[in-house]
């Protein structure tokens, strides 16, 4: 028998997950139900890793690794660039992921002040550092004084 043992990305992820579970169970300490849960997760990850390492069907292991990489890539794209269209849903533009939206919101909070219209509760954006200004609501047209 010729075993071709190699660590692909799924095996590396199982090894890291198992190590993290063992470390968490060690930090929690014995006597806790959570510690037992994390030790069982550690044992399951190591057993599954061993099965994948020494299984003879390389094509099946390759397909498993490709499915894992597809899922990881989809999660990474959601947090960085958005997601690809599936079916009839529109494609989000590149750079419209969760991280880029958070960066834009952080920039907005540093450069603008957000006010609420006292009449219709519309959220209004005004530039920071302009002192006392007269603000006109874009929804109801109500004018009021506010400090920017």
Beta strands, then each sheet from edge to edge (+ up, - down):
strand 1: 112-116
strand 2: 123-127
strand 3: 132-136
strand 4: 143-147
sheet 1: 1+ 2-
sheet 2: 3+ 4-
end
